[in-house]
Amino acid sequence: MKIVHTFEEARDDARGRLGLVPTMGFLHEGHLSLVEKAASVSDFTVVTIFVNPLQFSDEGDLETYPRDLERDATLAEAAGADLVVAPSVAYMYPEPLRTFVTVAGATASMEGLHRPGHFEGVATVVAKLFAGIRPDMAFFGRKDAQQLAVISTVAQDLSFPVRVVGCPVVREQDGLALSSRNIRLDSSHRADARALSIGLMHGADLIESGLDDASELTHRTAQSISDAGDVAIDYVELADAATALPVGNVGGRQFLAVAARVGPVRLLDSISIDDGVVDRGLVLSSPSILYGGS
Ligand code: AMP
């Protein structure tokens, strides 16, 4: 698999309708589902691998974030990618960095409150990827549903000619949403981490049985999470899918999101709702490649 480090090299290689899958690497089946989707509808699929320091507020989290470019390139190629772009921090952010992308509204709740500066980092790096690589389509997971709303807003407000495509959450066999950070959970924390998806699936059941009030839904979902494992919940929120603004009732395109700390790791998960119909995501039929299988 060819790996390049600059946007110029990426544009030289690209041809036809260009699909982009931005990632921070240490790929798992969630990322690979985005690559497969991109490859199925694009002439040329680019996977970017960049651990973006601007979006980390916790220095320790940045330092311990797993990295393995060779492994990622092999996996990306098998999933249908044509090129891996792995820019350096110095290339992406020549000093001094003077321009940042700030999004109002969609960043006012949930991750925006708990991780100050996080979405400015996300919006800035994604704007640079859109400007530098010039994709026709870009693919993002709905696990990070608020991030998807923020990125869609950036594309729309800054007139990037890109279609932003949201894709289903991929889960491990016991329901835990795949995340590169899952490998930092020891066996006891790994067992506790199940609580997030257990709670969300309970929330899904409540929605499907007709519960409509957001505060009762989020309260009962949070209770289910707390009952299922030793986790510290940051929030459980029902929000509009396009604006990421919290809503009072079930209806239209929404997501139910949770963020919680499990031992040393902070995890996010969400389910998508379309007029009361829930998309719970996809579940792997075998253990994840994160744990050393192939
Ligand atoms: P990351 O490498 O964590 O920044 O994620 C890169 C992209 O993969 C983002 O669009 C994420 O939403 C997406 N992603 C991460 N985990 C999953 C998952 N379990 N299912 C689907 N998409 C995911």
Boltz pocket constraint, residues with backbone or C-beta under 6 A from the ligand:
constraints:
  - pocket:
      binder: B
      contacts: [[A, 22], [A, 23], [A, 24], [A, 25], [A, 29], [A, 30], [A, 31], [A, 33], [A, 34], [A, 139], [A, 140], [A, 141], [A, 142], [A, 143], [A, 144], [A, 167], [A, 168], [A, 169], [A, 170], [A, 171], [A, 177], [A, 178], [A, 179], [A, 180]]
      max_distance: 6.0
